[in-house]
Amino acid sequence: MNRDLGVTKHLGLDLGGTNIKSCIIEMVNGKPRIIEQASVPTEADLGPESVKNSLVSLVKLKHQAFPDISSVAIGVPGTFDHETGVMRVVPNLAGAWDGFPLTELINAAVPFHVLLINDARAFSLAEATMGAANGKKVVACLVLGTGVGGGLIFNGAVHMGATFGAGEIAHQIVQVDGPLCGCGQHGCLEVFTSAAALCRRAGTSTPAEAYEKAVTGDLQSLKAFREMGDWLGLAVANLVTLLAPDVFVIGGGVAQAGDLLLNMIRASAAENLKLFDQKYIKIVPAELGTYAGSIGAALYGAINAGAKVSFISTT
């Protein structure tokens, strides 16, 4: 691959249950610039082989349009083996994904060594580099949706840890012997803060419906958001005590509730934080929208291809 650190282009894909989003960024002297974004249907119901073929086709299509692409990375939901690229637990995608050798199969079909990154970690890298947390050294992110994703960014790099899976903020246990989580543990934060949990408490079909009812003063929906905010605030307080992030970025579909939810999280975090002043609780909404995952994947590929990303803002 081209490792010219002057001007390079990098492709990021974000594998979602409904769409595969793509983003091409151009790196110029450490500064990333988005030059193309696009989206195609995932057709996840057709299974892993079909999804793999769609990813291969996208990589080839983008390479034809941009022959000087230097790296390709894909943000994927769930977990995978970081050494082999074999998929493990993949939520919201139909078919037998556990054991599916996604990286090997894609690499055999394209002229690139394709990297995988968890989609929430990709989101986090994007928001820390080009979004709501630009210029911050320690960033914690939560993506609120069907599941609850998370990520930690230290000095512009995704913190993977010894497990290569660090950043699963929603799988900290907040209630010992609590309800069973999809991960197999009991009492995870995700159990109390997923879209399904919110809707169940609010008595609605969607988070958007819960929000619409809450802003009109519906007591059940307001209580549902308050309970969600209470649990998320506890998690934020735990992370302030443990890691002291400069800022928390909250994104995902459920986060579209905006200050209705964010103010509840702030209040709960302040109530639960005893060791430090409340001024260290800084919670902001995500800025990059639905393409954050593909932007982050492109950045991850760029960094692994040798690009030096200047993440500290000069403005």
N, C-alpha and C positions, 0 to 999 in steps of 0.2 A: 504494500500500500504506500501511497504517497505520504511521506513524513515531512514535507516542506512546511515549516512552521510559520511561514509568512502569511499566505492566504490558503486556507483549506476548506473543503466542504464536507459536511457530515449528515448522514441520514438517520433519523430516528423514527421508529414505528411504535405505536401504542396499541396493543392487542386488547380490544374491549369486547364485551359480550355482544354488542350491537354493531359497532364499527371498528375498523382499523384506521387509526389516524396516522398521518405521516407528516414529518417536518424536515426540511433541509435547512441547516444553518451554515453560515459562512463565518469562519474565524479569521479575523484580520487583527494582527498584533494583539492577540489575547482577548479581543472583544467579539462576542458572538452577535450575529445578525441573522434574523429569520428571512429566508428568501423564498420559501414556498411552504404552504400547508395544504393538505388535502385529506379526504376521507372516503373510504369505500366500505360497503357492508361486509361484516365478518362472515355471515352465514354459518354461525357457530354450530347450528343444529346438524350440519353435515359431518361433523366430527373432526378429529385432529388432523387426519391426512389432508382433508380439503382445506382446512385453515392453513396448514403448512404450505400447500400449493399457492394459496392466495398471498401469503407472505413472500414466497419466492418470486411470484409474478410481480409483486410491487417492487421488490428490490431490483429486479431486472429492468422494469419500466423506468424507475428513477435513475438507474445507472445509465440507461440510454439517453435520458434527458440531460443528465449531469455526469459526463464521463469522468470528471475529476473528483468524484466522491472519494474520500479517504477512509471512511469508516461507516459501519452500519451497526446499530444496536436496537434491540427490541425490548420494550417494556411489556412484561407479562404479569397477569394476575397470579397470586398464589406463590408456591414455593417450587424450587428446582435445585438440582445439584450444580453448584457453581463450577465444579471442575469438568463435568461432562456435558452440561446443558440438558440433562435428562429431566423432564418435568415430573413433579410430584403431585401436590395438591393444587388443583386449578379450579377455583370456584366460578360459577356462572358460565362455564363453557361445557357444552354437552360432549359426551363420549369418553373413551378410555384414555385419559391424559396421563394417569400415573404410570411412569416408566416410558413415556413417549420421548424418543431422542431428538428433540426439536432442533437443537443446534447442529448436531451431526448431519441431519437430513437437509437442512437449509445450506450448510456450508458445502455440501456435496453438489449443490445445484447452482451456486452463485460464485463469482470471482472475489469473494470477500470472506474474511473470518468474522462471522457475525457474533456479537455479544448479546447476552441476556441480562436484564436488570428487572427487579421487581417494580411493578408500575407505580406503587406509592413512593418508592425510593426515587424513581425517575421524576415524579411530580415534585418531590422535595428538592431535588437538585435544581430543577428549573426555577422554582420559586425563590430559592436561595441565591441563584445566579442572576436571573433576569426578572424576577417578580417582586413579591411583597417583602422579601427579606434581603434584597440586594444590599451588599455592604456589611452584612452581619456575619460574625465569625462562627457562632454556634447557633444553629437553627433546629427547631423541632417542628415537625409537620404532622397534621392529622387530616385524613381524607375520609369524610363521613358519607357513607352511601349504603349499598346493600350489605357490604362488610365495612370495616373501619381499618383503613391502611395507615401506615405511619412511616416516618423516616427521620434520620438524624444527619445533619450536615455539619462537619467540623472543618473550618478553614477552606470552604469551597469544595470539599470532597465528601462523598457519601461514606458514612461510617458503617462498615460491614461487620466489624468485630471478628472474633475467632470462628464464629459459626457462619459467617458470610450472610447472616440473616438479621443482624442487629437493626433496631428501629421499629420492631413490632410493638409499638406503644399500646395498641389496643388489646394486646394479649398479656398485659400485666394483670395479675389477679387482684381485684379490688374488693372481692367478697369471698372469704374462705368458705368452701363448701356451697358456693352459689350455683346458679343454673349451669348446665352443661353447655360448653361452647363448641362450635364446629371443629375447633382445633384439638379437642379431646380433654382440655382442662376444664375446671369448674370455676365460675366466678370471674371470667375475663371481662375487661372493660367493654369489649365488643358486644357481649351479651346484652348489656344495658343501653348501648348507644347506637345500635344498627338502625337502619331505616325500618326494619320489621318491628323492632322493639318500640320505636317511636309511634308507629301506626297502631300497634296493638294497644298501647296505653291511651292514645288519642281517639281510638275507635274509628279510624279512617282507612282508606285504601292506599293512599300515597302520602309522602311527607308534604307535598305541595298542598294537598287538601287539609292536612293538619295545620299548616302555616296559615292558610286562608281562614280557617276557623279561629285560630289563636288571635289573629289581628282584629277579629270582630268581637273578641272578648269571651270566646267559648272557654269555660272553666276547665273542662276535661282536656282540651288541647293545650291550654296554657300549662296545666299541671304536667302533661307529658313532656313538653319542652323543658320545664323546670327540672324534672327528674333527670332528663338527659344532661342538662347543664350541670346539675349537681355531680353526676358521675364524671363528666369530662373535666370539671373543675378540680375534682380530687386528683385525677391523673396529672393535670397541669401542675398542681401543687407538689406532687411527688417528684416530677421532673425538675421543677425549680430547685427543690432540695437536693436532688441527686446530681444534676448536670448544669443547672443555672443557664439555660439557653438565653441568648440575647432577645429572641422573639419566638413566639409560637404562631405558625401559619395554619389556619383552618380552611379547608376546601372541601370539594365534593358536593354532590347534589343536595344533601340535607343542609349543608352550610348556606344554601341560598336563603335560608331564614334570616341571615344577616344579624343585625344587632339584637333582634329578639332573642336569639340563642347565644350570641357572643357575650352579651351583657350578663346572661345567667351563668355562663362559664366563668367570666371574670369574678362575679360575686362569690361563687363557690370556691374558686381558687384562693381568693383572699381570705375566706373563712377557714380554709384548711391549711394555709401556710402560716406557720407559727415561728419558724426559725429566722425568717428574713422579712424585710419590709415589702409591702405590697407593690412598691414601685418596680420590683423585679418581675411582676406579672405583666407581660406585654403580649397581647393577643391581637392578631390582625387577620383580615380575610385574605384569601388567595386572590391573585390578580390576573393570572394568565389564562383562566378559563379552561375549556375542554381540551385544548391542545397542550396543556402543561406536561402530560405524560410523554408525548412524542418529542417535545422540546427537550425534556430532561434526558430522554434516551439518546437524542442526538448529541447532547453535551457529554454524556457518559462515554459515548463512542469517541468523541473528539479528545477527551482527556486520556483515554486508554490508547489512542493513536499518537499521543505525544504532544498534543496541543496544550499550551499553557494558558489556562483561562484566568483572566483577571476578574475576580469576583467582587473586589472591594470597589465600591462606587467612588468616583472622584468628584461627584457633584454635591 
